[in-house]
Amino acid sequence: MRRILPTIVFTQFAGTSLWFAGNAVLPELQRELNLEQDAVGLITSSVQLGFIVGTLCFALLSLADRVSPRLLFMLCAVAGAAANTLLVFLPGDLTTILLLRVATGFLLAGVYPVGMKIAAGWYSGNLGKAIGFLVGALVLGTAFPHLLRAFGTGLHWQTMLLTISGLAAVGGITMYLLVPDGPYLRKGAAFDVRNMWQVFKLKEFRAAALGYFGHMWELYTFWAFVPVILAYSLPHLTTIEISFYSFCIIAAGAVGCVGGGYLSQRYGSARVAFVQLLLSGLCCVATVFMLQVSSAIVVIPFLVFWGIVVAGDSPQFSALNARTAPQHLVGTALTVVVSIGFALTIVSIQFTAQILKVVPVPFAFALLVIGPILGLLSLRRLVGR
């Protein structure tokens, strides 16, 4: 029993490291393939698009509730690693990169939400804490490519991609071999295309889901543009320093996830999610002032704090979604909510990318506060209970 949570955490970290693998090697790809500057937004959004299509398919078929989730996790992690590996061996052009990143995102639909389903099968009363560790691993997996790039400057981009792919494959196999189905796992959901809509009939589930959507409007846009924010606020930083600080800022979210998980044991997931979403919304507004200071002593701690709270509420939203969903459709509920949430990230990322062309950086990121405001309004229902 003691090995279960550490194993799930490691496998989630390994699988989700595929997510931003393309971003980590983007500068090298830009030089070799003469890609335009907005390629970062396209490559990030292509992964999100693939993930959305994948989660919609998985939710429509109720796969996570009809087959062994650990088998599904392994197959998707290994296949995702293979898609990431093909970036090295297929002809290098933007179209090929985007198609393979879409495929990787599609397969990640069997890693992130399915990993939470596996955790929900092992943990009940302390689900907020367990998912806190799990999403913390996702955050570290997201940040890992930046660290690899910062300290692996002597490595070719091909070597970095192969390293990340190998890690993801090992994670998938480890999940299947070392994590059996949990005692709280509910099986037997019948195939019904209406399953993915039935979960929204519950008012509490709708409140949790809408809060999650507001959170997602801010989260991935912030992550995707951390290097842009650093380059604007601290123009003296080198490429290596930007990669290292990007890792620190994104990885700081793991502190918020794990810390929030422990706090949820005392104050409840709804209250913890509400406070962290409120703080991250205030950080959005504060960018108008903080990003114009041009002092590393001020900007870096501010961005690290934002990194902590912007991700820290995510596991509590997932715990709320799992608890308020029909118990025989937890996998479907988590998958469809994640699918809609990530669809919003594409809109948010592309919206911000366009706004950056006409609005100064501090004011562009202040607009992200729209998501937290809407999320807080929805979450009030659960906080009151």
C-alpha positions in Angstrom: 0.0 0.0 0.0 2.8 2.4 0.8 4.3 2.1 -2.6 1.1 2.9 -4.5 1.0 6.7 -4.2 4.8 7.2 -4.9 4.5 4.9 -7.9 1.4 6.8 -9.3 3.2 10.1 -8.7 6.3 8.9 -10.6 4.4 7.5 -13.5 2.3 10.7 -13.8 5.5 12.8 -13.8 7.0 10.6 -16.4 4.0 10.5 -18.7 3.2 14.2 -18.6 6.8 15.2 -19.3 5.7 14.6 -22.9 3.4 17.6 -22.7 5.9 20.5 -23.1 8.7 18.5 -24.7 8.3 20.4 -28.0 8.5 23.7 -26.2 11.8 22.8 -24.5 13.6 22.3 -27.8 11.7 25.0 -29.7 14.7 27.4 -29.9 16.8 24.7 -31.6 13.9 23.8 -33.9 13.4 27.4 -34.8 17.0 27.8 -35.9 17.2 24.5 -37.8 13.8 24.7 -39.5 13.5 28.5 -39.7 10.2 28.5 -37.8 8.5 31.8 -37.1 8.3 33.3 -33.6 4.6 32.4 -33.1 5.5 28.7 -33.4 5.5 28.3 -29.6 1.8 29.1 -29.5 1.0 26.8 -32.4 3.0 23.9 -30.9 1.5 24.3 -27.5 -2.0 24.6 -28.9 -1.5 21.5 -31.1 -0.9 19.4 -28.0 -3.9 20.9 -26.3 -6.0 20.2 -29.4 -5.0 16.6 -29.6 -5.7 16.2 -25.9 -9.2 17.7 -26.3 -10.0 15.3 -29.2 -8.6 12.4 -27.2 -10.5 13.2 -24.0 -13.7 13.7 -26.0 -13.3 10.2 -27.6 -12.4 8.6 -24.3 -15.4 10.3 -22.6 -17.8 9.4 -25.4 -16.7 5.7 -25.2 -16.4 5.8 -21.3 -13.1 3.9 -21.7 -11.8 4.8 -18.3 -14.9 3.3 -16.7 -15.1 0.2 -19.0 -11.5 -1.1 -19.2 -8.7 -1.4 -16.7 -7.4 2.2 -16.2 -3.8 1.0 -15.6 -3.8 -0.9 -18.9 -5.1 2.2 -20.6 -2.5 4.3 -18.9 0.3 2.1 -20.0 -0.8 1.8 -23.6 -1.2 5.6 -24.0 2.1 6.4 -22.3 4.1 4.1 -24.4 2.3 5.2 -27.6 2.7 8.9 -26.7 6.5 8.2 -26.2 6.6 6.7 -29.7 4.9 9.7 -31.2 7.3 12.0 -29.4 10.2 9.9 -30.7 9.0 10.2 -34.3 9.8 14.0 -34.1 13.5 12.9 -34.3 13.2 10.5 -37.3 10.5 12.0 -39.6 11.2 14.9 -42.0 11.5 18.1 -40.0 8.9 20.7 -40.9 6.3 22.6 -39.0 3.4 20.5 -40.4 5.0 17.2 -39.3 5.8 18.7 -35.8 2.2 19.9 -35.4 0.7 16.5 -36.4 2.9 14.6 -34.1 2.2 16.9 -31.2 -1.5 16.5 -31.9 -1.0 12.7 -31.7 0.9 13.1 -28.5 -1.8 15.2 -27.0 -4.4 12.7 -28.0 -2.6 9.9 -26.2 -2.0 12.1 -23.1 -5.8 11.8 -22.7 -5.1 8.3 -21.4 -2.4 9.5 -19.0 -3.6 12.6 -17.0 -7.3 12.0 -16.3 -6.8 8.2 -16.2 -4.1 8.7 -13.6 -6.6 10.6 -11.4 -9.1 7.8 -11.9 -6.5 5.3 -10.7 -5.8 7.5 -7.6 -9.5 7.8 -6.9 -9.6 4.0 -6.9 -7.1 3.8 -4.1 -8.0 6.9 -2.0 -11.4 8.0 -0.8 -11.4 10.3 2.4 -8.0 11.8 1.6 -8.6 12.1 -2.1 -7.6 15.9 -2.1 -4.2 15.0 -0.6 -3.6 12.1 -3.0 -4.5 14.1 -6.1 -2.4 17.0 -4.7 0.6 14.7 -5.0 -0.6 13.5 -8.4 -1.1 16.9 -10.0 2.1 18.0 -8.4 3.8 15.3 -10.4 2.1 16.6 -13.5 3.4 20.1 -12.8 7.0 18.8 -12.4 6.6 16.8 -15.6 5.5 19.9 -17.4 8.4 21.9 -16.0 11.0 19.1 -16.5 11.8 19.8 -20.2 12.8 23.4 -19.2 15.2 22.0 -16.6 16.6 19.5 -19.1 17.2 22.3 -21.6 18.8 24.5 -18.9 21.3 21.9 -17.8 21.6 20.0 -21.0 22.8 22.7 -23.3 25.4 20.4 -24.6 22.8 17.9 -25.7 21.2 18.0 -29.1 17.5 18.5 -29.2 17.1 15.0 -30.6 18.8 13.5 -27.5 16.5 15.6 -25.2 13.4 14.3 -27.0 14.5 10.7 -26.8 15.3 11.1 -23.1 11.8 12.4 -22.4 10.3 9.6 -24.5 12.2 6.9 -22.7 11.1 8.4 -19.3 7.4 8.4 -20.4 7.5 4.8 -21.6 9.1 3.6 -18.4 6.4 5.4 -16.5 3.6 3.7 -18.4 5.1 0.2 -17.9 5.7 0.9 -14.2 2.1 1.8 -13.7 0.9 -1.4 -15.2 3.3 -3.7 -13.3 3.2 -2.1 -9.8 -0.2 -0.5 -9.4 -3.1 -3.0 -9.3 -6.7 -1.8 -9.4 -7.7 -0.1 -6.2 -10.4 -1.1 -3.6 -12.6 1.9 -4.4 -12.5 1.3 -8.2 -16.0 1.1 -9.6 -16.4 -1.0 -12.7 -19.2 -2.0 -15.0 -20.3 1.3 -16.7 -22.2 0.4 -19.8 -21.5 2.2 -23.1 -23.9 5.0 -23.5 -23.1 8.2 -25.5 -25.2 10.1 -23.0 -22.9 9.3 -20.1 -20.7 12.3 -20.7 -23.7 14.7 -20.5 -25.5 13.0 -17.6 -22.8 14.0 -15.1 -23.7 17.6 -15.6 -27.2 17.1 -14.2 -25.8 17.3 -10.7 -25.7 21.0 -9.4 -22.6 20.4 -7.2 -20.7 18.8 -10.1 -21.6 21.7 -12.4 -20.3 24.2 -9.7 -17.0 22.3 -9.4 -16.6 22.0 -13.2 -17.2 25.7 -13.8 -14.7 26.6 -11.1 -12.2 24.3 -12.9 -12.9 26.0 -16.2 -12.1 29.4 -14.8 -8.8 28.0 -13.4 -7.8 26.5 -16.7 -8.3 29.8 -18.6 -5.4 31.1 -16.6 -3.1 28.1 -15.9 -1.7 26.9 -19.2 -1.5 30.3 -20.8 0.7 31.4 -17.9 2.8 28.3 -18.2 3.2 28.7 -22.0 4.3 32.3 -21.8 6.5 32.2 -18.7 9.6 32.5 -21.0 8.0 35.5 -22.7 7.3 37.2 -19.4 10.8 36.6 -18.2 12.3 38.0 -21.5 10.2 41.1 -21.2 10.7 41.8 -17.5 14.3 40.8 -17.3 15.8 41.4 -20.8 19.4 40.8 -19.5 18.7 37.1 -18.8 20.5 34.5 -21.0 18.6 31.7 -22.8 19.9 29.2 -20.2 18.8 31.5 -17.3 15.3 31.9 -18.8 15.0 28.1 -19.1 16.1 27.6 -15.5 13.8 30.2 -14.1 11.0 28.9 -16.2 11.5 25.5 -14.6 11.5 27.0 -11.1 8.4 29.0 -11.7 6.3 26.2 -13.3 7.7 23.6 -10.8 6.7 25.8 -7.9 3.2 24.8 -8.6 4.0 21.4 -7.2 4.4 23.1 -3.8 0.9 24.6 -4.1 -0.5 21.2 -5.1 1.0 19.2 -2.3 0.5 22.0 0.3 -3.1 22.5 -0.8 -3.6 18.7 -0.5 -2.6 18.8 3.1 -4.6 21.9 3.8 -7.7 20.2 2.3 -7.6 17.7 5.0 -8.4 20.4 7.5 -10.3 23.0 5.6 -11.9 21.1 2.7 -11.1 21.1 -1.0 -13.6 23.8 -1.9 -12.1 26.4 0.5 -8.5 25.6 -0.5 -9.4 25.9 -4.2 -11.2 29.1 -3.6 -8.3 30.8 -1.7 -5.7 29.7 -4.3 -7.8 30.8 -7.2 -8.4 34.2 -5.5 -4.7 34.7 -5.0 -3.8 33.7 -8.6 -6.5 36.1 -9.8 -4.8 38.9 -7.8 -1.5 38.0 -9.4 -3.0 38.5 -12.8 -4.0 42.1 -11.8 -0.6 42.7 -10.1 1.2 42.0 -13.4 0.4 45.6 -14.5 2.8 46.8 -11.8 5.1 43.9 -11.0 6.3 43.2 -14.6 7.5 46.7 -15.1 9.9 46.7 -12.1 12.7 45.1 -14.2 14.4 43.7 -11.0 15.1 40.0 -10.6 14.8 40.4 -6.8 11.1 41.5 -7.3 10.0 39.7 -10.5 11.3 36.2 -9.8 9.7 35.8 -6.3 6.5 37.3 -7.7 6.4 34.8 -10.6 7.3 31.9 -8.3 4.4 32.8 -5.9 2.1 33.0 -9.0 3.4 29.6 -10.1 2.5 28.2 -6.7 -1.1 29.4 -6.5 -1.9 29.2 -10.2 -1.5 25.4 -10.1 -2.2 24.7 -6.5 -6.0 24.7 -6.8 -6.0 22.2 -9.7 -6.0 19.0 -7.6 -8.7 20.3 -5.3 -10.9 21.0 -8.3 -10.2 17.4 -9.6 -11.1 16.0 -6.1 -14.3 18.1 -6.1 -15.2 16.8 -9.6 -14.5 13.2 -8.5 -16.6 13.5 -5.3 -19.6 15.2 -6.9 -19.8 13.0 -10.0 -21.9 9.8 -10.1 -19.6 7.2 -8.7 -20.0 4.7 -11.5 -19.0 7.5 -14.0 -16.0 9.1 -12.2 -13.6 8.3 -15.1 -16.0 9.7 -17.7 -16.7 12.8 -15.6 -13.1 13.6 -15.0 -12.3 13.1 -18.7 -15.0 15.3 -20.1 -14.3 18.1 -17.6 -10.6 18.0 -18.5 -11.5 18.0 -22.2 -13.6 21.1 -21.9 -11.0 22.8 -19.6 -8.2 22.2 -22.1 -10.4 23.5 -25.0 -10.5 26.7 -23.1 -6.7 26.8 -22.9 -6.5 26.9 -26.6 -8.8 29.9 -26.8 -6.9 31.6 -23.9 -3.4 30.9 -25.4 -4.3 32.1 -28.9 -6.3 35.1 -27.5 -3.2 36.1 -25.4 -0.9 35.6 -28.3 -3.0 38.0 -30.4 -3.4 40.5 -27.6 0.4 40.6 -27.1 0.7 42.0 -30.7 -1.2 45.1 -29.7 -1.0 45.4 -25.9 2.1 45.7 -23.6 3.0 42.4 -21.9 1.8 43.4 -18.3 -1.6 44.4 -19.5 -2.1 41.4 -21.7 -1.6 39.0 -18.8 -3.8 41.0 -16.5 -6.7 40.0 -18.8 -6.3 36.4 -17.6 -8.1 37.5 -14.4 -11.4 36.8 -16.4 -11.0 33.1 -15.7 -10.4 33.3 -11.9 -13.4 35.8 -11.5 -15.8 33.4 -13.2 -14.4 30.4 -11.3 -14.8 32.1 -8.0 -18.4 33.0 -8.7 -19.2 29.4 -9.4 -17.2 28.0 -6.5 -19.1 30.0 -3.9 -21.8 27.3 -3.9 -19.5 24.6 -2.8 -17.6 26.8 -0.3 -20.9 27.6 1.4 -21.5 23.9 1.9 
